[in-house]
Amino acid sequence: MEESVYNPISLEKAYTLLNGGGLLWICTKSKEGRYDLAPIAWACPLDYEPVTKFLFVCDPGHATFENVVNQREFIAALPTYKQKDLVLKTGSVSGRSYEKFSQWRISYMKGTVVDAWVPKGVAGWLECKVLEIYRPSSVAIVCGETLAAFALPNAWKQVLHHVEGEHFYQPGDRV
Ligand SMILES: Cc1cc2nc3c(=O)[nH]c(=O)nc-3n(C[C@H](O)[C@H](O)[C@H](O)COP(=O)(O)O)c2cc1C
């Protein structure tokens, strides 16, 4: 292939080439009892035996981070393409000042073992306990271990992937 077909990618945008996994909604509960959810695109599997472990990158300023630190558990739900607008809304404000579930009348299911709310219509979800939290540089890495997981039979086809800003995509057929 001609080298000229490749455009240089800025080092700030190079991560968009790595964003392989589906977007998550990290669902948590605050000390005061407010249920919250925040879209998180930067997530990655860590291990699968004997149970799935994974990490997500979280700005320590987010209410989600404070909740995860206090609660030591969370739910990672997988929004579908149809929920893109709600993803953008829930990622535009903080759970510290907004009751996001009531603000946008989000119907929900209760977690089976973790005290957090899962928005209805998601492709699936993982209920997790916090394994470790790392604080490299100005970010936080939260590592979770799955306690329970549920998914639609064709969940992988329905998940929503994030590139950057308002640019999303839906995976095509498995090849
Ligand atoms: C599509 C999308 C992806 C996002 N990915 C991340 C992410 O990977 N890590 C992060 O810390 N924030 C991410 N955010 C930002 C948070 O979701 C956003 O700041 C949210 O309002 C935080 O809410 P909270 O304060 O209730 O936790 C993302 C937002 C959007 C819309």
The ligand as a Tripos MOL2 file, in Angstrom:
@<TRIPOS>MOLECULE
LIG
   31    33     1     0     0
SMALL
NO_CHARGES

@<TRIPOS>ATOM
      1 C1        -18.9610    9.3590   24.9140 C.3       1 LIG1
      2 C2        -18.3060    9.7480   26.2090 C.ar      1 LIG1
      3 C3        -17.2150    9.0510   26.6870 C.ar      1 LIG1
      4 C4        -16.5910    9.4080   27.8980 C.ar      1 LIG1
      5 N1        -15.5210    8.6800   28.3410 N.ar      1 LIG1
      6 C5        -14.9420    9.0070   29.5270 C.ar      1 LIG1
      7 C6        -13.8580    8.2250   30.0360 C.ar      1 LIG1
      8 O1        -13.4010    7.2410   29.4230 O.2       1 LIG1
      9 N2        -13.3230    8.5900   31.2400 N.ar      1 LIG1
     10 C7        -13.7930    9.6700   31.9510 C.ar      1 LIG1
     11 O2        -13.2720    9.9590   33.0370 O.2       1 LIG1
     12 N3        -14.8210   10.4250   31.4950 N.ar      1 LIG1
     13 C8        -15.4120   10.1030   30.3090 C.ar      1 LIG1
     14 N4        -16.4680   10.8480   29.8340 N.ar      1 LIG1
     15 C9        -16.9280   12.0070   30.6110 C.3       1 LIG1
     16 C10       -17.9060   11.6710   31.7260 C.3       1 LIG1
     17 O3        -18.8520   10.7040   31.3480 O.3       1 LIG1
     18 C11       -18.6510   12.9720   32.1050 C.3       1 LIG1
     19 O4        -17.7360   13.9420   32.5450 O.3       1 LIG1
     20 C12       -19.7610   12.7410   33.1290 C.3       1 LIG1
     21 O5        -20.5890   13.8800   33.1330 O.3       1 LIG1
     22 C13       -19.2520   12.4810   34.5350 C.3       1 LIG1
     23 O6        -20.3830   12.3430   35.3580 O.3       1 LIG1
     24 P1        -20.3100   12.1860   36.9330 P.3       1 LIG1
     25 O7        -19.6720   13.4510   37.4940 O.co2     1 LIG1
     26 O8        -21.7440   12.0440   37.3420 O.co2     1 LIG1
     27 O9        -19.4680   10.9860   37.2220 O.co2     1 LIG1
     28 C14       -17.0920   10.5060   28.6410 C.ar      1 LIG1
     29 C15       -18.2130   11.2290   28.1640 C.ar      1 LIG1
     30 C16       -18.8040   10.8570   26.9590 C.ar      1 LIG1
     31 C17       -20.0100   11.6200   26.4740 C.3       1 LIG1
@<TRIPOS>BOND
     1     1     2 1
     2     2     3 ar
     3     2    30 ar
     4     3     4 ar
     5     4     5 ar
     6     4    28 ar
     7     5     6 ar
     8     6     7 ar
     9     6    13 1
    10     7     8 2
    11     7     9 ar
    12     9    10 ar
    13    10    11 2
    14    10    12 ar
    15    12    13 ar
    16    13    14 ar
    17    14    15 1
    18    14    28 ar
    19    15    16 1
    20    16    17 1
    21    16    18 1
    22    18    19 1
    23    18    20 1
    24    20    21 1
    25    20    22 1
    26    22    23 1
    27    23    24 1
    28    24    25 2
    29    24    26 1
    30    24    27 1
    31    28    29 ar
    32    29    30 ar
    33    30    31 1
@<TRIPOS>SUBSTRUCTURE
     1 LIG1         1 GROUP 0 **** ****
